[in-house]
Structure formats: C-alpha cells, structure tokens
C-alpha cells in the first residue's frame, strides 16, 4: 500500500495530519520530501563554487518563477 500524507516535523517526530491505516507497531517504509523548498531555505546545503553575481542572478530567476501559476 502506498500513501501520500501531509505531516509536520516537530521535536524530532513526524506527526501525520490525519490518522493512518496501520496497526500498532506495524513496520512501514517512509520516503520523505519537503513540501516546498526555496533556494533561501536550501542555502548552505552544498558549497557554492560560482561567483556572487551568478548566485544573485539565480536568486532573481527563482523569485520570478515563484510568481508563475
């Protein structure tokens, strides 16, 4: 069975937004993805090797695409 549910990460624990159809102590496999990540939230995850000007241009382009439907 595959489910996609929203959850909140709080105090080191993922808390689903709704009850899940599993038995108590049943083992499951999780794949976790952030619902939304922008470039500002991802800053520092990888080392930037480009110039400051290149980074500024990427940020401008990212902000412009956020306004698209």
mmCIF file of the N, C-alpha and C atoms, coordinates in Angstrom:
data_MODEL
# 
_entry.id   MODEL 
# 
loop_
_atom_site.group_PDB 
_atom_site.id 
_atom_site.type_symbol 
_atom_site.label_atom_id 
_atom_site.label_alt_id 
_atom_site.label_comp_id 
_atom_site.label_asym_id 
_atom_site.label_entity_id 
_atom_site.label_seq_id 
_atom_site.pdbx_PDB_ins_code 
_atom_site.Cartn_x 
_atom_site.Cartn_y 
_atom_site.Cartn_z 
_atom_site.occupancy 
_atom_site.B_iso_or_equiv 
_atom_site.pdbx_formal_charge 
_atom_site.auth_seq_id 
_atom_site.auth_comp_id 
_atom_site.auth_asym_id 
_atom_site.auth_atom_id 
_atom_site.pdbx_PDB_model_num 
ATOM 1   N N  . UNK A 1 1  ? 0.848  -1.166 0.000   1.00 0.00 ? 1  UNK A N  1 
ATOM 2   C CA . UNK A 1 1  ? 0.000  0.000  0.000   1.00 0.00 ? 1  UNK A CA 1 
ATOM 3   C C  . UNK A 1 1  ? 0.897  1.234  0.000   1.00 0.00 ? 1  UNK A C  1 
ATOM 4   N N  . UNK A 1 2  ? 0.557  2.207  -0.825  1.00 0.00 ? 2  UNK A N  1 
ATOM 5   C CA . UNK A 1 2  ? 1.296  3.463  -0.880  1.00 0.00 ? 2  UNK A CA 1 
ATOM 6   C C  . UNK A 1 2  ? 0.362  4.597  -0.514  1.00 0.00 ? 2  UNK A C  1 
ATOM 7   N N  . UNK A 1 3  ? 0.799  5.450  0.391   1.00 0.00 ? 3  UNK A N  1 
ATOM 8   C CA . UNK A 1 3  ? 0.018  6.611  0.824   1.00 0.00 ? 3  UNK A CA 1 
ATOM 9   C C  . UNK A 1 3  ? 0.858  7.858  0.686   1.00 0.00 ? 3  UNK A C  1 
ATOM 10  N N  . UNK A 1 4  ? 0.215  8.947  0.383   1.00 0.00 ? 4  UNK A N  1 
ATOM 11  C CA . UNK A 1 4  ? 0.859  10.250 0.440   1.00 0.00 ? 4  UNK A CA 1 
ATOM 12  C C  . UNK A 1 4  ? 0.061  11.073 1.432   1.00 0.00 ? 4  UNK A C  1 
ATOM 13  N N  . UNK A 1 5  ? 0.700  11.488 2.503   1.00 0.00 ? 5  UNK A N  1 
ATOM 14  C CA . UNK A 1 5  ? 0.019  12.263 3.542   1.00 0.00 ? 5  UNK A CA 1 
ATOM 15  C C  . UNK A 1 5  ? 0.882  13.451 3.939   1.00 0.00 ? 5  UNK A C  1 
ATOM 16  N N  . UNK A 1 6  ? 0.237  14.478 4.427   1.00 0.00 ? 6  UNK A N  1 
ATOM 17  C CA . UNK A 1 6  ? 0.976  15.613 4.976   1.00 0.00 ? 6  UNK A CA 1 
ATOM 18  C C  . UNK A 1 6  ? 1.311  15.311 6.422   1.00 0.00 ? 6  UNK A C  1 
ATOM 19  N N  . UNK A 1 7  ? 2.467  15.792 6.847   1.00 0.00 ? 7  UNK A N  1 
ATOM 20  C CA . UNK A 1 7  ? 2.887  15.621 8.231   1.00 0.00 ? 7  UNK A CA 1 
ATOM 21  C C  . UNK A 1 7  ? 3.673  16.852 8.646   1.00 0.00 ? 7  UNK A C  1 
ATOM 22  N N  . UNK A 1 8  ? 3.791  17.026 9.940   1.00 0.00 ? 8  UNK A N  1 
ATOM 23  C CA . UNK A 1 8  ? 4.584  18.120 10.496  1.00 0.00 ? 8  UNK A CA 1 
ATOM 24  C C  . UNK A 1 8  ? 5.732  17.499 11.270  1.00 0.00 ? 8  UNK A C  1 
ATOM 25  N N  . UNK A 1 9  ? 6.933  18.015 11.064  1.00 0.00 ? 9  UNK A N  1 
ATOM 26  C CA . UNK A 1 9  ? 8.096  17.559 11.812  1.00 0.00 ? 9  UNK A CA 1 
ATOM 27  C C  . UNK A 1 9  ? 8.202  18.438 13.046  1.00 0.00 ? 9  UNK A C  1 
ATOM 28  N N  . UNK A 1 10 ? 8.088  17.830 14.227  1.00 0.00 ? 10 UNK A N  1 
ATOM 29  C CA . UNK A 1 10 ? 8.061  18.593 15.468  1.00 0.00 ? 10 UNK A CA 1 
ATOM 30  C C  . UNK A 1 10 ? 8.784  17.824 16.564  1.00 0.00 ? 10 UNK A C  1 
ATOM 31  N N  . UNK A 1 11 ? 9.760  18.461 17.180  1.00 0.00 ? 11 UNK A N  1 
ATOM 32  C CA . UNK A 1 11 ? 10.521 17.836 18.270  1.00 0.00 ? 11 UNK A CA 1 
ATOM 33  C C  . UNK A 1 11 ? 11.090 16.475 17.886  1.00 0.00 ? 11 UNK A C  1 
ATOM 34  N N  . UNK A 1 12 ? 11.592 16.371 16.654  1.00 0.00 ? 12 UNK A N  1 
ATOM 35  C CA . UNK A 1 12 ? 12.232 15.142 16.209  1.00 0.00 ? 12 UNK A CA 1 
ATOM 36  C C  . UNK A 1 12 ? 11.282 14.042 15.776  1.00 0.00 ? 12 UNK A C  1 
ATOM 37  N N  . UNK A 1 13 ? 9.986  14.350 15.645  1.00 0.00 ? 13 UNK A N  1 
ATOM 38  C CA . UNK A 1 13 ? 8.991  13.335 15.299  1.00 0.00 ? 13 UNK A CA 1 
ATOM 39  C C  . UNK A 1 13 ? 8.126  13.842 14.149  1.00 0.00 ? 13 UNK A C  1 
ATOM 40  N N  . UNK A 1 14 ? 7.835  12.968 13.172  1.00 0.00 ? 14 UNK A N  1 
ATOM 41  C CA . UNK A 1 14 ? 6.887  13.298 12.124  1.00 0.00 ? 14 UNK A CA 1 
ATOM 42  C C  . UNK A 1 14 ? 5.481  13.016 12.629  1.00 0.00 ? 14 UNK A C  1 
ATOM 43  N N  . UNK A 1 15 ? 4.601  14.007 12.554  1.00 0.00 ? 15 UNK A N  1 
ATOM 44  C CA . UNK A 1 15 ? 3.232  13.850 13.026  1.00 0.00 ? 15 UNK A CA 1 
ATOM 45  C C  . UNK A 1 15 ? 2.287  13.994 11.838  1.00 0.00 ? 15 UNK A C  1 
ATOM 46  N N  . UNK A 1 16 ? 1.641  12.893 11.410  1.00 0.00 ? 16 UNK A N  1 
ATOM 47  C CA . UNK A 1 16 ? 0.721  12.956 10.274  1.00 0.00 ? 16 UNK A CA 1 
ATOM 48  C C  . UNK A 1 16 ? -0.472 13.873 10.569  1.00 0.00 ? 16 UNK A C  1 
ATOM 49  N N  . UNK A 1 17 ? -0.985 14.516 9.520   1.00 0.00 ? 17 UNK A N  1 
ATOM 50  C CA . UNK A 1 17 ? -2.127 15.411 9.670   1.00 0.00 ? 17 UNK A CA 1 
ATOM 51  C C  . UNK A 1 17 ? -3.435 14.652 9.865   1.00 0.00 ? 17 UNK A C  1 
ATOM 52  N N  . UNK A 1 18 ? -3.458 13.369 9.511   1.00 0.00 ? 18 UNK A N  1 
ATOM 53  C CA . UNK A 1 18 ? -4.660 12.559 9.705   1.00 0.00 ? 18 UNK A CA 1 
ATOM 54  C C  . UNK A 1 18 ? -4.254 11.170 10.185  1.00 0.00 ? 18 UNK A C  1 
ATOM 55  N N  . UNK A 1 19 ? -5.184 10.418 10.736  1.00 0.00 ? 19 UNK A N  1 
ATOM 56  C CA . UNK A 1 19 ? -4.858 9.054  11.182  1.00 0.00 ? 19 UNK A CA 1 
ATOM 57  C C  . UNK A 1 19 ? -4.415 8.177  10.008  1.00 0.00 ? 19 UNK A C  1 
ATOM 58  N N  . UNK A 1 20 ? -3.530 7.237  10.295  1.00 0.00 ? 20 UNK A N  1 
ATOM 59  C CA . UNK A 1 20 ? -3.030 6.327  9.260   1.00 0.00 ? 20 UNK A CA 1 
ATOM 60  C C  . UNK A 1 20 ? -3.618 4.929  9.476   1.00 0.00 ? 20 UNK A C  1 
ATOM 61  N N  . UNK A 1 21 ? -3.812 4.177  8.392   1.00 0.00 ? 21 UNK A N  1 
ATOM 62  C CA . UNK A 1 21 ? -4.485 2.874  8.495   1.00 0.00 ? 21 UNK A CA 1 
ATOM 63  C C  . UNK A 1 21 ? -3.535 1.716  8.812   1.00 0.00 ? 21 UNK A C  1 
ATOM 64  N N  . UNK A 1 22 ? -2.689 1.894  9.807   1.00 0.00 ? 22 UNK A N  1 
ATOM 65  C CA . UNK A 1 22 ? -1.735 0.856  10.165  1.00 0.00 ? 22 UNK A CA 1 
ATOM 66  C C  . UNK A 1 22 ? -2.023 0.327  11.565  1.00 0.00 ? 22 UNK A C  1 
ATOM 67  N N  . UNK A 1 23 ? -1.597 -0.900 11.788  1.00 0.00 ? 23 UNK A N  1 
ATOM 68  C CA . UNK A 1 23 ? -1.732 -1.491 13.116  1.00 0.00 ? 23 UNK A CA 1 
ATOM 69  C C  . UNK A 1 23 ? -0.646 -0.937 14.023  1.00 0.00 ? 23 UNK A C  1 
ATOM 70  N N  . UNK A 1 24 ? -0.906 -0.938 15.309  1.00 0.00 ? 24 UNK A N  1 
ATOM 71  C CA . UNK A 1 24 ? 0.089  -0.507 16.283  1.00 0.00 ? 24 UNK A CA 1 
ATOM 72  C C  . UNK A 1 24 ? 1.355  -1.348 16.129  1.00 0.00 ? 24 UNK A C  1 
ATOM 73  N N  . UNK A 1 25 ? 2.514  -0.713 16.071  1.00 0.00 ? 25 UNK A N  1 
ATOM 74  C CA . UNK A 1 25 ? 3.840  -1.327 15.951  1.00 0.00 ? 25 UNK A CA 1 
ATOM 75  C C  . UNK A 1 25 ? 4.091  -1.949 14.577  1.00 0.00 ? 25 UNK A C  1 
ATOM 76  N N  . UNK A 1 26 ? 3.231  -1.715 13.602  1.00 0.00 ? 26 UNK A N  1 
ATOM 77  C CA . UNK A 1 26 ? 3.462  -2.216 12.244  1.00 0.00 ? 26 UNK A CA 1 
ATOM 78  C C  . UNK A 1 26 ? 4.632  -1.458 11.637  1.00 0.00 ? 26 UNK A C  1 
ATOM 79  N N  . UNK A 1 27 ? 5.545  -2.178 11.000  1.00 0.00 ? 27 UNK A N  1 
ATOM 80  C CA . UNK A 1 27 ? 6.692  -1.539 10.355  1.00 0.00 ? 27 UNK A CA 1 
ATOM 81  C C  . UNK A 1 27 ? 6.289  -1.032 8.987   1.00 0.00 ? 27 UNK A C  1 
ATOM 82  N N  . UNK A 1 28 ? 6.736  0.171  8.679   1.00 0.00 ? 28 UNK A N  1 
ATOM 83  C CA . UNK A 1 28 ? 6.465  0.789  7.386   1.00 0.00 ? 28 UNK A CA 1 
ATOM 84  C C  . UNK A 1 28 ? 7.769  1.358  6.838   1.00 0.00 ? 28 UNK A C  1 
ATOM 85  N N  . UNK A 1 29 ? 7.753  1.698  5.575   1.00 0.00 ? 29 UNK A N  1 
ATOM 86  C CA . UNK A 1 29 ? 8.918  2.323  4.945   1.00 0.00 ? 29 UNK A CA 1 
ATOM 87  C C  . UNK A 1 29 ? 8.511  3.736  4.548   1.00 0.00 ? 29 UNK A C  1 
ATOM 88  N N  . UNK A 1 30 ? 9.323  4.731  4.888   1.00 0.00 ? 30 UNK A N  1 
ATOM 89  C CA . UNK A 1 30 ? 8.999  6.126  4.613   1.00 0.00 ? 30 UNK A CA 1 
ATOM 90  C C  . UNK A 1 30 ? 9.891  6.700  3.526   1.00 0.00 ? 30 UNK A C  1 
ATOM 91  N N  . UNK A 1 31 ? 9.290  7.510  2.684   1.00 0.00 ? 31 UNK A N  1 
ATOM 92  C CA . UNK A 1 31 ? 10.028 8.375  1.772   1.00 0.00 ? 31 UNK A CA 1 
ATOM 93  C C  . UNK A 1 31 ? 9.567  9.778  2.108   1.00 0.00 ? 31 UNK A C  1 
ATOM 94  N N  . UNK A 1 32 ? 10.484 10.639 2.480   1.00 0.00 ? 32 UNK A N  1 
ATOM 95  C CA . UNK A 1 32 ? 10.113 11.964 2.962   1.00 0.00 ? 32 UNK A CA 1 
ATOM 96  C C  . UNK A 1 32 ? 10.630 13.026 2.005   1.00 0.00 ? 32 UNK A C  1 
ATOM 97  N N  . UNK A 1 33 ? 9.760  13.973 1.679   1.00 0.00 ? 33 UNK A N  1 
ATOM 98  C CA . UNK A 1 33 ? 10.141 15.106 0.833   1.00 0.00 ? 33 UNK A CA 1 
ATOM 99  C C  . UNK A 1 33 ? 9.538  16.366 1.427   1.00 0.00 ? 33 UNK A C  1 
ATOM 100 N N  . UNK A 1 34 ? 10.313 17.421 1.462   1.00 0.00 ? 34 UNK A N  1 
ATOM 101 C CA . UNK A 1 34 ? 9.783  18.692 1.936   1.00 0.00 ? 34 UNK A CA 1 
ATOM 102 C C  . UNK A 1 34 ? 8.686  19.143 0.991   1.00 0.00 ? 34 UNK A C  1 
ATOM 103 N N  . UNK A 1 35 ? 7.620  19.679 1.535   1.00 0.00 ? 35 UNK A N  1 
ATOM 104 C CA . UNK A 1 35 ? 6.500  20.105 0.715   1.00 0.00 ? 35 UNK A CA 1 
ATOM 105 C C  . UNK A 1 35 ? 6.919  21.225 -0.218  1.00 0.00 ? 35 UNK A C  1 
ATOM 106 N N  . UNK A 1 36 ? 7.732  22.119 0.276   1.00 0.00 ? 36 UNK A N  1 
ATOM 107 C CA . UNK A 1 36 ? 8.147  23.259 -0.528  1.00 0.00 ? 36 UNK A CA 1 
ATOM 108 C C  . UNK A 1 36 ? 9.502  23.720 -0.024  1.00 0.00 ? 36 UNK A C  1 
ATOM 109 N N  . UNK A 1 37 ? 10.421 23.883 -0.923  1.00 0.00 ? 37 UNK A N  1 
ATOM 110 C CA . UNK A 1 37 ? 11.731 24.394 -0.548  1.00 0.00 ? 37 UNK A CA 1 
ATOM 111 C C  . UNK A 1 37 ? 12.117 25.474 -1.541  1.00 0.00 ? 37 UNK A C  1 
ATOM 112 N N  . UNK A 1 38 ? 12.513 26.615 -1.029  1.00 0.00 ? 38 UNK A N  1 
ATOM 113 C CA . UNK A 1 38 ? 13.022 27.625 -1.944  1.00 0.00 ? 38 UNK A CA 1 
ATOM 114 C C  . UNK A 1 38 ? 14.533 27.716 -1.775  1.00 0.00 ? 38 UNK A C  1 
ATOM 115 N N  . UNK A 1 39 ? 15.152 28.428 -2.628  1.00 0.00 ? 39 UNK A N  1 
ATOM 116 C CA . UNK A 1 39 ? 16.618 28.455 -2.645  1.00 0.00 ? 39 UNK A CA 1 
ATOM 117 C C  . UNK A 1 39 ? 17.189 29.048 -1.358  1.00 0.00 ? 39 UNK A C  1 
ATOM 118 N N  . UNK A 1 40 ? 16.441 29.946 -0.725  1.00 0.00 ? 40 UNK A N  1 
ATOM 119 C CA . UNK A 1 40 ? 16.926 30.537 0.520   1.00 0.00 ? 40 UNK A CA 1 
ATOM 120 C C  . UNK A 1 40 ? 16.957 29.503 1.646   1.00 0.00 ? 40 UNK A C  1 
ATOM 121 N N  . UNK A 1 41 ? 15.968 28.589 1.676   1.00 0.00 ? 41 UNK A N  1 
ATOM 122 C CA . UNK A 1 41 ? 15.941 27.552 2.694   1.00 0.00 ? 41 UNK A CA 1 
ATOM 123 C C  . UNK A 1 41 ? 17.060 26.544 2.477   1.00 0.00 ? 41 UNK A C  1 
ATOM 124 N N  . UNK A 1 42 ? 17.479 26.353 1.230   1.00 0.00 ? 42 UNK A N  1 
ATOM 125 C CA . UNK A 1 42 ? 18.485 25.351 0.903   1.00 0.00 ? 42 UNK A CA 1 
ATOM 126 C C  . UNK A 1 42 ? 19.914 25.893 1.018   1.00 0.00 ? 42 UNK A C  1 
ATOM 127 N N  . UNK A 1 43 ? 20.060 27.176 1.321   1.00 0.00 ? 43 UNK A N  1 
ATOM 128 C CA . UNK A 1 43 ? 21.380 27.782 1.398   1.00 0.00 ? 43 UNK A CA 1 
ATOM 129 C C  . UNK A 1 43 ? 22.282 27.022 2.369   1.00 0.00 ? 43 UNK A C  1 
ATOM 130 N N  . UNK A 1 44 ? 23.466 26.712 1.939   1.00 0.00 ? 44 UNK A N  1 
ATOM 131 C CA . UNK A 1 44 ? 24.442 26.053 2.791   1.00 0.00 ? 44 UNK A CA 1 
ATOM 132 C C  . UNK A 1 44 ? 24.447 24.541 2.686   1.00 0.00 ? 44 UNK A C  1 
ATOM 133 N N  . UNK A 1 45 ? 23.480 23.960 1.975   1.00 0.00 ? 45 UNK A N  1 
ATOM 134 C CA . UNK A 1 45 ? 23.451 22.504 1.848   1.00 0.00 ? 45 UNK A CA 1 
ATOM 135 C C  . UNK A 1 45 ? 24.612 22.020 0.993   1.00 0.00 ? 45 UNK A C  1 
ATOM 136 N N  . UNK A 1 46 ? 24.879 22.738 -0.089  1.00 0.00 ? 46 UNK A N  1 
ATOM 137 C CA . UNK A 1 46 ? 26.031 22.397 -0.922  1.00 0.00 ? 46 UNK A CA 1 
ATOM 138 C C  . UNK A 1 46 ? 26.917 23.626 -1.020  1.00 0.00 ? 46 UNK A C  1 
ATOM 139 N N  . UNK A 1 47 ? 28.182 23.413 -1.164  1.00 0.00 ? 47 UNK A N  1 
ATOM 140 C CA . UNK A 1 47 ? 29.100 24.535 -1.279  1.00 0.00 ? 47 UNK A CA 1 
ATOM 141 C C  . UNK A 1 47 ? 28.959 25.229 -2.620  1.00 0.00 ? 47 UNK A C  1 
ATOM 142 N N  . UNK A 1 48 ? 28.806 26.523 -2.626  1.00 0.00 ? 48 UNK A N  1 
ATOM 143 C CA . UNK A 1 48 ? 28.670 27.287 -3.858  1.00 0.00 ? 48 UNK A CA 1 
ATOM 144 C C  . UNK A 1 48 ? 30.051 27.546 -4.430  1.00 0.00 ? 48 UNK A C  1 
ATOM 145 N N  . UNK A 1 49 ? 30.249 27.212 -5.698  1.00 0.00 ? 49 UNK A N  1 
ATOM 146 C CA . UNK A 1 49 ? 31.546 27.388 -6.352  1.00 0.00 ? 49 UNK A CA 1 
ATOM 147 C C  . UNK A 1 49 ? 31.541 28.552 -7.329  1.00 0.00 ? 49 UNK A C  1 
ATOM 148 N N  . UNK A 1 50 ? 30.362 29.157 -7.544  1.00 0.00 ? 50 UNK A N  1 
ATOM 149 C CA . UNK A 1 50 ? 30.252 30.258 -8.501  1.00 0.00 ? 50 UNK A CA 1 
ATOM 150 C C  . UNK A 1 50 ? 30.541 31.594 -7.852  1.00 0.00 ? 50 UNK A C  1 
ATOM 151 N N  . UNK A 1 51 ? 30.332 32.637 -8.657  1.00 0.00 ? 51 UNK A N  1 
ATOM 152 C CA . UNK A 1 51 ? 30.568 33.997 -8.172  1.00 0.00 ? 51 UNK A CA 1 
ATOM 153 C C  . UNK A 1 51 ? 29.313 34.522 -7.473  1.00 0.00 ? 51 UNK A C  1 
ATOM 154 N N  . UNK A 1 52 ? 29.490 35.604 -6.753  1.00 0.00 ? 52 UNK A N  1 
ATOM 155 C CA . UNK A 1 52 ? 28.370 36.259 -6.083  1.00 0.00 ? 52 UNK A CA 1 
ATOM 156 C C  . UNK A 1 52 ? 27.339 36.729 -7.115  1.00 0.00 ? 52 UNK A C  1 
ATOM 157 N N  . UNK A 1 53 ? 27.808 37.246 -8.240  1.00 0.00 ? 53 UNK A N  1 
ATOM 158 C CA . UNK A 1 53 ? 26.911 37.732 -9.286  1.00 0.00 ? 53 UNK A CA 1 
ATOM 159 C C  . UNK A 1 53 ? 26.069 36.595 -9.873  1.00 0.00 ? 53 UNK A C  1 
ATOM 160 N N  . UNK A 1 54 ? 26.684 35.430 -10.061 1.00 0.00 ? 54 UNK A N  1 
ATOM 161 C CA . UNK A 1 54 ? 25.941 34.281 -10.582 1.00 0.00 ? 54 UNK A CA 1 
ATOM 162 C C  . UNK A 1 54 ? 24.848 33.855 -9.595  1.00 0.00 ? 54 UNK A C  1 
ATOM 163 N N  . UNK A 1 55 ? 25.181 33.842 -8.330  1.00 0.00 ? 55 UNK A N  1 
ATOM 164 C CA . UNK A 1 55 ? 24.209 33.470 -7.310  1.00 0.00 ? 55 UNK A CA 1 
ATOM 165 C C  . UNK A 1 55 ? 23.056 34.468 -7.266  1.00 0.00 ? 55 UNK A C  1 
ATOM 166 N N  . UNK A 1 56 ? 23.357 35.747 -7.340  1.00 0.00 ? 56 UNK A N  1 
ATOM 167 C CA . UNK A 1 56 ? 22.308 36.766 -7.352  1.00 0.00 ? 56 UNK A CA 1 
ATOM 168 C C  . UNK A 1 56 ? 21.370 36.564 -8.536  1.00 0.00 ? 56 UNK A C  1 
ATOM 169 N N  . UNK A 1 57 ? 21.918 36.234 -9.708  1.00 0.00 ? 57 UNK A N  1 
ATOM 170 C CA . UNK A 1 57 ? 21.080 36.008 -10.891 1.00 0.00 ? 57 UNK A CA 1 
ATOM 171 C C  . UNK A 1 57 ? 20.174 34.792 -10.696 1.00 0.00 ? 57 UNK A C  1 
ATOM 172 N N  . UNK A 1 58 ? 20.691 33.739 -10.115 1.00 0.00 ? 58 UNK A N  1 
ATOM 173 C CA . UNK A 1 58 ? 19.890 32.540 -9.841  1.00 0.00 ? 58 UNK A CA 1 
ATOM 174 C C  . UNK A 1 58 ? 18.756 32.879 -8.880  1.00 0.00 ? 58 UNK A C  1 
ATOM 175 N N  . UNK A 1 59 ? 19.045 33.663 -7.853  1.00 0.00 ? 59 UNK A N  1 
ATOM 176 C CA . UNK A 1 59 ? 18.015 34.060 -6.895  1.00 0.00 ? 59 UNK A CA 1 
ATOM 177 C C  . UNK A 1 59 ? 16.924 34.900 -7.553  1.00 0.00 ? 59 UNK A C  1 
ATOM 178 N N  . UNK A 1 60 ? 17.314 35.826 -8.416  1.00 0.00 ? 60 UNK A N  1 
ATOM 179 C CA . UNK A 1 60 ? 16.334 36.659 -9.133  1.00 0.00 ? 60 UNK A CA 1 
ATOM 180 C C  . UNK A 1 60 ? 15.444 35.784 -9.999  1.00 0.00 ? 60 UNK A C  1 
ATOM 181 N N  . UNK A 1 61 ? 16.031 34.853 -10.751 1.00 0.00 ? 61 UNK A N  1 
ATOM 182 C CA . UNK A 1 61 ? 15.254 33.966 -11.615 1.00 0.00 ? 61 UNK A CA 1 
ATOM 183 C C  . UNK A 1 61 ? 14.325 33.070 -10.799 1.00 0.00 ? 61 UNK A C  1 
ATOM 184 N N  . UNK A 1 62 ? 14.783 32.584 -9.649  1.00 0.00 ? 62 UNK A N  1 
ATOM 185 C CA . UNK A 1 62 ? 13.951 31.730 -8.797  1.00 0.00 ? 62 UNK A CA 1 
ATOM 186 C C  . UNK A 1 62 ? 12.751 32.504 -8.273  1.00 0.00 ? 62 UNK A C  1 
ATOM 187 N N  . UNK A 1 63 ? 12.950 33.736 -7.865  1.00 0.00 ? 63 UNK A N  1 
ATOM 188 C CA . UNK A 1 63 ? 11.846 34.545 -7.358  1.00 0.00 ? 63 UNK A CA 1 
ATOM 189 C C  . UNK A 1 63 ? 10.840 34.860 -8.460  1.00 0.00 ? 63 UNK A C  1 
ATOM 190 N N  . UNK A 1 64 ? 11.319 35.051 -9.704  1.00 0.00 ? 64 UNK A N  1 
ATOM 191 C CA . UNK A 1 64 ? 10.410 35.321 -10.819 1.00 0.00 ? 64 UNK A CA 1 
ATOM 192 C C  . UNK A 1 64 ? 9.542  34.097 -11.127 1.00 0.00 ? 64 UNK A C  1 
ATOM 193 N N  . UNK A 1 65 ? 10.103 32.896 -11.041 1.00 0.00 ? 65 UNK A N  1 
ATOM 194 C CA . UNK A 1 65 ? 9.327  31.697 -11.349 1.00 0.00 ? 65 UNK A CA 1 
ATOM 195 C C  . UNK A 1 65 ? 8.354  31.346 -10.241 1.00 0.00 ? 65 UNK A C  1 
ATOM 196 N N  . UNK A 1 66 ? 8.565  31.835 -9.021  1.00 0.00 ? 66 UNK A N  1 
ATOM 197 C CA . UNK A 1 66 ? 7.622  31.581 -7.917  1.00 0.00 ? 66 UNK A CA 1 
ATOM 198 C C  . UNK A 1 66 ? 6.283  32.251 -8.177  1.00 0.00 ? 66 UNK A C  1 
ATOM 199 N N  . UNK A 1 67 ? 6.273  33.300 -9.002  1.00 0.00 ? 67 UNK A N  1 
ATOM 200 C CA . UNK A 1 67 ? 5.042  34.030 -9.302  1.00 0.00 ? 67 UNK A CA 1 
ATOM 201 C C  . UNK A 1 67 ? 4.218  33.362 -10.385 1.00 0.00 ? 67 UNK A C  1 
ATOM 202 N N  . UNK A 1 68 ? 4.753  32.348 -11.045 1.00 0.00 ? 68 UNK A N  1 
ATOM 203 C CA . UNK A 1 68 ? 4.019  31.654 -12.105 1.00 0.00 ? 68 UNK A CA 1 
ATOM 204 C C  . UNK A 1 68 ? 2.924  30.782 -11.522 1.00 0.00 ? 68 UNK A C  1 
ATOM 205 N N  . UNK A 1 69 ? 1.832  30.582 -12.292 1.00 0.00 ? 69 UNK A N  1 
ATOM 206 C CA . UNK A 1 69 ? 0.738  29.730 -11.775 1.00 0.00 ? 69 UNK A CA 1 
ATOM 207 C C  . UNK A 1 69 ? 1.133  28.274 -11.643 1.00 0.00 ? 69 UNK A C  1 
# 
